[in-house]
């Protein structure tokens, strides 16, 4: 099956052809590369550390490194992509960017990059998500972005993407759509993969320097799949196992997805028997997407990567464990990767070398976790350990 | 030649223009929506576009989005809609065109979908999120079951690409009067007419204009160049606000002397 493609209305077809041409030109352009690298270094804080989590390693019985994307500016890997795409937009002569956001991380990262580069910025965000993430809305507004509530459909991320695509079709002459994950019509999945691959490229260099060998396992959470693909892709031809962890309520590849076409690309989607897209229910907003990037669909089909679902409770355990053992509060998204590792530690050997992508920090999630613990059957933190 | 293209070419040959209304199957309910198809036919519609609702109608503005969402809440499915159309087959005299999104077709399989269309007496299909480049299987399937394929041409489609699109179109060319979604406002009517004229130089296929036609004068002006017009959002808005009678009244007004 050929995943990906360009399933878009005619108004967007030619702009995508032009985007692809511009992309081919700029990605080889030295000036562009230098400018982007300088931004990633001085503005976003790259390279991010590859950190040996000693306490966690001891607890699990094998070595675990964390790729610290949580230490990037804005607190997540999203900035790698938004800096790249906003710079590309500027080089293409666009004066305005738009983006969708679920929890607000990609929205904030787009708002930062567009403020920095002097681009007008509009962010589409589902009304439901706005209610859940009021502070992030204000954060984007501080950064000069306009936040537009989306009231159609399920009023969440997938509808925000629909609305962003509608805006793009209307204003395509002067506007670039900064899509937030490795999804969307070609060439978006490739563009985002390239900008996020810096995660894996750095990791490879760092682990060879630190350990003198490649890792045995790479583990990352998967919603649309950008942090996972960014980590995996540079290791595609190496003898390294890829493991993607999905939230049980939005487990496109590991549980409930079927082949389909949405948001301009062919992949797996959570849908009913007629092809109507269904609402998802992940505890981490960044994983709450009914589809997955086409490269992940291909990895799944080729058996190159394995994908597993994780229950909410196990993600919370990952969240709490990393906070307590390492003094690092992870984003709930990344906590899925940690939680899965805790649950499956017996399937690893002592000399395994595991790298987890810590895609974001968890400040945004502390209130949600507090409420979850209060409402939950656990009563107190202590009951867990 | 399929029934849809034939009907439009016959109109063109006698110097007449086509008016093609759009309704959403299942809105306000399946029976009423098909009654409306019948009423529109009685009032002189040249062909009728029947929308099969989708959860994520990317090309549509707020009015049609709302109609899709409400129809889905009523529980209609592609199959229940096509079966209901088939049951009333003896009522249909004008060509019926289905408009829907590709995932519903893909899920059922292109061949199966095309066969069901034919069995229901449908003669054409518009799938706005399926450009010719991705339509290989669909072109084969629709050809096999004699369904006329309608592709879109946008204000920003370059001329060379238009040539490619017309070469694969078997129904008519659906020219988008604007960049954006259904129900938006047409900004430059003159430019639309010039583009239509240019397309008509490239192809003998009928060229119909849709998206954003609200007023009689817009329709009249566009029909100076176009072979037909498609009206959707404004009719559905009237249906939402004033029920079937208001919608049919607006249709008569837009139709004028067509």
Interface residues (C-beta under 8 A of the other chain):
Chain A: X5 X6 X7 X8 X9 X10 X11 X13 X14 X15 X152 X153 X158 X159 X162 X165 X166 X169 X170 X171 X172 X173 X258 X259 X260 X261 X262 X263 X264 X266 X269 X271 X273 X274 X275 X276 X277 X278
Chain B: X54 X55 X56 X57 X58 X59 X61 X62 X65 X69 X72 X77 X78 X79 X102 X103 X104 X106 X107 X108 X128 X129 X130 X131 X133 X134 X151 X152 X153 X154 X155 X156 X157 X158 X161 X165 X176 X179 X180 X181 X184
